């Protein structure tokens, strides 16, 4: 019974992931997820007390994927790894637009991401930020300032991802200037190489 429950729960989350990737976070409704999962429209309520809990489970999948991408970065030194992480972040935002938008819409997600039988959303997001803090600390040589600098860098990367997604960077700087812009962002937060 528990395996069946987990299996249906995972099918619902899979359907939510598929829907958010295809149509964006605004399209992720319980009825449509149930339809795509091949279950009754009331089935999601047996596994997720609220729509927010289901959206949080979908967003968690996005954070897990982003975490795998960050872990796959292979580069020399902390700055090289941080640049690789930044590139993965921007690539993820471009390739998985709907998921990227959902992941940071905490107004749509459960406040703590707790599902009745699942882990908290924070448990997926904390290690990502913690990894950036460690890399920033190595780069700037100041572990005390590292969390604030990492948060500022993350905010800058997030804004850059949004502007790129909307085509604004190309309008401002012309084509193929993303590398120069990313280098400038890193320099602002980490100093010169």
C-alpha positions in Angstrom: 0.0 0.0 0.0 2.8 2.4 0.9 4.6 1.7 -2.4 1.3 2.3 -4.3 0.8 5.5 -2.4 4.4 6.7 -3.1 4.0 5.7 -6.7 0.8 7.7 -7.3 2.2 10.6 -5.3 5.3 10.6 -7.6 3.1 10.3 -10.7 1.2 13.5 -9.6 4.5 15.3 -9.1 5.8 14.0 -12.4 2.6 15.4 -14.1 3.1 18.7 -12.3 6.8 18.9 -13.5 5.7 18.1 -17.1 2.9 20.7 -16.9 5.1 23.5 -15.5 7.8 22.8 -18.1 5.3 22.8 -20.9 3.0 25.7 -19.9 4.6 27.6 -17.0 3.7 27.9 -13.3 0.4 29.6 -13.9 -1.0 26.5 -15.6 -0.3 24.1 -12.8 -3.8 23.3 -11.4 -4.9 20.3 -9.4 -7.4 19.2 -12.0 -5.0 19.3 -14.9 -2.3 17.5 -12.9 -4.8 14.8 -12.0 -5.9 14.5 -15.7 -2.3 14.1 -16.8 -1.6 11.6 -14.1 -4.7 9.6 -15.2 -6.5 9.9 -11.8 -9.7 11.4 -10.5 -9.6 15.2 -9.9 -9.9 14.6 -6.2 -6.9 12.2 -6.0 -4.2 15.0 -5.5 -6.0 16.0 -2.2 -5.3 12.6 -0.8 -1.5 13.2 -1.2 -1.2 17.0 -0.8 -3.3 18.9 1.6 -3.1 22.1 -0.4 -2.3 23.2 -3.9 0.8 24.9 -2.5 2.1 21.6 -1.1 1.9 20.1 -4.6 3.6 23.1 -6.2 6.3 22.8 -3.5 6.9 19.2 -4.4 7.2 20.2 -8.1 9.6 23.0 -7.2 11.6 20.7 -5.1 12.3 18.6 -8.2 13.6 21.7 -9.9 16.0 22.5 -7.0 17.2 18.9 -7.0 17.9 19.1 -10.7 19.7 22.4 -10.2 21.7 20.9 -7.4 22.8 18.0 -9.6 23.9 20.5 -12.2 25.9 22.5 -9.6 27.5 19.3 -8.4 28.6 18.4 -11.9 30.6 21.6 -12.3 34.3 20.7 -12.8 36.7 23.7 -12.7 39.9 24.7 -11.2 39.7 26.8 -8.0 36.8 28.4 -6.2 36.3 31.2 -8.7 36.3 28.8 -11.6 33.8 26.5 -9.8 31.6 29.6 -8.9 31.7 30.8 -12.5 30.6 27.2 -13.6 27.8 27.3 -11.0 26.7 30.7 -12.4 26.7 29.4 -15.9 24.6 26.4 -14.9 22.2 28.7 -13.1 21.7 30.8 -16.2 21.5 27.8 -18.5 18.9 26.2 -16.2 16.8 29.4 -16.3 16.9 29.5 -20.1 16.3 25.8 -20.6 13.7 25.2 -17.8 11.9 28.6 -17.8 8.6 27.5 -16.3 10.4 25.5 -13.5 12.8 28.3 -12.8 9.9 30.7 -12.4 8.0 28.4 -10.1 11.0 27.6 -7.9 11.3 31.2 -6.7 7.6 32.0 -6.4 7.4 31.6 -2.7 4.1 33.4 -2.8 2.8 30.2 -4.5 4.7 27.7 -2.5 4.0 26.2 0.9 5.8 28.4 3.5 8.0 25.6 4.7 7.4 23.2 1.8 6.4 20.5 4.2 4.3 17.7 2.7 2.5 15.2 4.9 4.9 12.4 3.8 7.7 14.3 2.3 10.7 16.5 3.1 10.7 20.3 3.4 11.5 22.4 0.4 14.1 24.2 2.4 16.1 21.0 2.6 16.5 21.2 -1.2 17.4 24.9 -1.3 19.7 25.3 1.7 22.6 23.2 0.3 22.6 25.2 -2.9 23.0 28.4 -1.2 25.4 26.9 1.3 27.6 25.7 -1.5 27.7 29.2 -3.0 28.5 30.7 0.4 31.5 28.4 0.7 32.8 29.2 -2.8 32.3 32.9 -2.2 34.1 32.7 1.1 37.1 31.1 -0.6 37.1 33.7 -3.3 36.9 36.8 -1.1 38.8 35.3 1.9 36.2 36.5 4.3 33.8 33.8 5.7 31.9 36.4 7.8 30.9 38.5 4.7 30.4 35.5 2.5 26.7 34.9 3.1 25.8 38.5 2.2 28.1 38.6 -0.8 26.7 35.2 -2.0 23.1 36.4 -1.6 23.9 39.6 -3.5 25.6 37.5 -6.2 22.6 35.1 -6.4 20.2 38.1 -6.6 22.3 39.5 -9.5 22.4 36.2 -11.3 18.6 35.8 -10.9 18.1 39.3 -12.3 20.4 38.5 -15.2 18.5 35.2 -15.9 15.2 37.1 -15.9 16.6 39.8 -18.2 18.1 37.2 -20.6 14.8 35.3 -20.6 12.9 38.5 -21.6 15.5 39.4 -24.3 16.5 42.6 -22.5 20.3 41.8 -22.3 20.5 41.5 -26.1 18.6 44.8 -26.5 21.0 46.6 -24.1 24.3 45.1 -25.2 23.8 43.4 -28.5 24.2 39.7 -29.4 26.7 37.4 -27.7 27.7 39.6 -24.8 26.6 37.2 -22.1 30.1 36.1 -21.2 31.3 39.7 -20.8 28.3 40.5 -18.6 28.8 37.4 -16.5 32.5 38.3 -16.0 31.5 41.8 -14.9 28.9 40.4 -12.4 31.5 38.1 -10.9 34.1 40.9 -10.7 31.6 43.2 -9.0 31.0 40.7 -6.2 34.3 38.9 -6.0 36.9 41.5 -7.1 39.3 41.2 -10.0 40.8 37.8 -10.7 
